[in-house]
Amino acid sequence: MVSSKTRQPVVAGRFYPRSAQEIRDLISGFIDIRERKTDAIACMLPHAGYIYSGRVAAQTVSKINVKEKVILLGPNHTGRGPDFSIMPEGAWLTPLGRVDIDTSLARAIMEAAGELEDDLSAHSEEHSLEVELPVLQYFKQDFEIVPIAFMSDDLAALKKVGEGIAGAIKKSGLRERVLLVASSDMTHYEPQAEAVKKDKLALEAILGLDPDRLAREVRLYNISMCGVAPVIAMLSAAEHLGAKEAELVKYQTSADVTGDKSSVVGYAGVIIK
């Protein structure tokens, strides 16, 4: 029996295939199976349809060891729920299977990061976290998640949430067993040259592990990076977990698929170690 707290896949068949085998076939075509894996504290992945951003996401995840606990941080596009929404219990379904929520870790994060509210509505129709799950499942079947959605650009609050996440991880003794995944696309619907220029500024801040600079660049240059809030929280958490370096795995735009450079969306995959 499926409980009310079992989240169904809402964008299967739209953002990614409805069939498990089609998902596996698509992702396998994006990656080099010989890629060496590294341990990571966190990563940033795009969340558009797989035809546009799946290669970036898959190639990024192919280079890391997916941990047994994954904290998913994504933007709230739907406008539902509070500014900081965590789903602390239940499970998410995708065509590749069921992923349970780690309730113990979720509750610890709620206690440590006081901004977070127990909320299902922000997650029920939101695609930004769902699209990451089949990519992660392709590389590792057995892991648990903590889903968190952000609808605030309050820098101090975002950094506080990140610090709370890190504190909960350390207090729970899970430091080596948790991967943070921030979900974000980059510049939206601008000419290719302008998008690349703006995304370079944002990525330099991310690669410098500098959430303050990221917030500043996004504000000053009006960079339409939809997941800046979860990335700021992720960078803050990673700093408190001992992050030392970041690597840009791949950057491309929708023009790499469509050929249309007049109005593009940017996609980047970053690993933080």
N, C-alpha and C positions, 0 to 999 in steps of 0.2 A: 504493500500500500504506500502511495506517495503522500507524504505529509505536506501541510501548507507551507512548511519551511524548506521544501525541496524546490529549488529554483529550476524551472524548465529552460532549455535553450530557446531564446527568442529570436536570434538572428541566424540560426542554422538555415541553410538554403538561400541566404541573402549575402551575408558577409563571408561565409565559408560554406563548403558543401554540406548537405544533409546526411550524406552517406559516410560512414566511418572509413570505408576503403578509399573513397574519393579523397577524403582529407589526407590519409596516409600517402596516397599516390602523389597528391599535389605537393605536400611538404617534402617528400623524398626527392622530388625534382628540383627543389630549391637548394639543397644542401650538398656538401662534400662529406661523405661518410667517413673519410680519413681525417677529418678535422680533430686536432688535439683539444682535449677539454681542460679547463682550468677551474679552480674554485673561485667563486665570486661572492661578494657581499650583496651586490644588487645589480640590476640591469634596467635599462629603459627600452621599451618595445613600442612599435607603432600599433594602431588598432583599426586600420581601415580594412576594406575587403581584401581577402588574401590575394586576389589578382593584382592589387596595387601594392600592398605593403607586406604580403606574406613572405616574400623572399628576404626582406630585411629582418623580420621577426625570427624566421626559422634559422637563418644563418647566424644570428646573434645567439640564440638559445643553443645551437649546435656546438658552440664553443665553450659552454659552461656545464658544470655538473648541477643539474636541478636537484635541490635539496628536498628533504622529506617534509619541510614546512615552507610554504610560500605565502608571503604577505602581498596581496594584490592591491595596488594603489592606483586609482583611476579617477578621471574627471566625471562629474555628473552632468551629462548633456540634457537630461530630461527635465531638470528643474524640480523634481519631486524630492520630498524629504528635507531634513535639516542640512546645514552647511557641511557638517562632518558626519558621515553615516557609516556605521560598521554593522555588518551582519554577523552576529556572534554565534549562531547555531544553525544547524541544518546541513544541507548539501546542495551542490550545483550539478546538474546533468548536462552532458554534451553527447554528441554521437559516439564519442570514444569512451563513454562511461561516466560513472559517478565520482565526484570529488567531495569528500566530507570537509566541513569546517572544523578547525581545531578550536573548540569552544573554550578550553582552558587558556590557550594563548590569547584568544580574542578578548576574553574577560580580563586577563592580565593587562592587555594593551589599553582597554577601556579605563581601567583603574589608574594606569600610569599616565595616560594622555586624556585628561579630563574633558577635552573638547568633543570627544566622540560620543555619538548617540546611537543606541540600539535602534536600527531602522531597516525595514525591508523594502519600503516603497522606492527608495533611491536606487535599489539594485534590480528591481523586478523587470524593468524594460531597458536597462542600461547596457550598451554593447561594449563599452571600453574595457571591461574586465573579462567578459565572456569570450571575446575573440582570442584572448591570450591562452585560454585553457587548453584547447586542442593542440596548440603548438607545444605547450609544456607537456601534455599527456603523450604526445608522439615520442618524446625523449624519456619520459619517466611516468609509469602508470600509477605508482603508489605514493601519493603525497597528499597532504592536507593544506587547506587554504584559510586565510583570514581576509575577507573582502572589505575594502574601505573606499568610499566614494567622497570626493571633495567638490564643494560648490562655494568656495571662499578663496579670495586672494589676499587675505590677511597674513602678511609675512610672518609676524611674530607668532600668530596662532599656528601656522603651518610648521614653523620650526619647532614649536613646543610639542606638536603632535609627533614630529619625527624623533625628537629627544625622548618622548614617552615610549614610542615604539622600541627604540634602542634599549631603554631602561628595562622594559618588560622582557625583552629577549635575553638580556644579560641576567636578570633576576631569575628567569625560568631555567637557566643553564642550557639554553638552546643556541648559543652563539654560532657554533659550527654547523648547525642543522637547519638554519633559516636562510632563505633567499628572498630579498625584496624585489618586487617587480613593479616599476612605475610605467603606466600606460599613457602614451602621448603621441599624437601626430605633431608635425611642425607647422610651418606657415601654410595658411589655407587660401586658395583661390587668388593668387597673385601671379604676375608673369614670372617665368622661370628664373630670370636673372635676379629679380628683386627677392624672390623666395630664397634662393641660394645665399644671397648676401645677408639677409636677415637671419636665416637659420645658422649661418656660420657664427654670428655673434652669440646666439643662444647656446650653440654647441660648445663654443670656447669656454663659456661660463660653466657648463655642465662638466666638461673635461677637466676644468680647473677645480672641480668639487666645491663650487662657490655659489650657494643658493642666493645670497644677497646680490651678487652680480647678475645672476639670472633674472631675478625679479626686476632689477634696475634696467637691464637691457630690454626686456620684454615691454616694460612700461615706456621707456624712452623712444624706442623704435617701433612701437605698436606691432609687436610680433604676435601673430594670431596662433600661437602654440596652445592648443586646447588643454593640454595636461600639465601646464606649468605648476599648478598647485601640488599635484601628487609628486612631481619631480622635485620640487622644493622640499617637501616632507621626506622623500626618499634620500635626498642629499644630506639633509640634517641627520637622519637616522644613521646613514652610512658613516658620516663623520664620527659620531659617537660610538660606532662599532669598529673604528680603526681604519677606515678607508685611506689608502695611500695614492692610488692612481686610477685613472679611467682610460678606457680605450674605445674609440669609435670603430665599430665593426663595419658598418655600411651606412651610406646615405644615398638616397635617390629621391626622385619626385615622381608624381603620377605621369609626367611626360615620358619617363623611361618605358612606360607601358603603352600610353595612348599616342605619343608623338606630338601631342598638342602642348606647346610651351606658352600659350597665351594666358592660361589660368591653371595653376598647378597646386598640388598639396605635397608637402615635404614629409619624408619618413626617415627616421634615424634609429639605429640600434647601438646602444652603448653598454659596455660592461664596466662595473666598478669593483676593484679588488683591494 
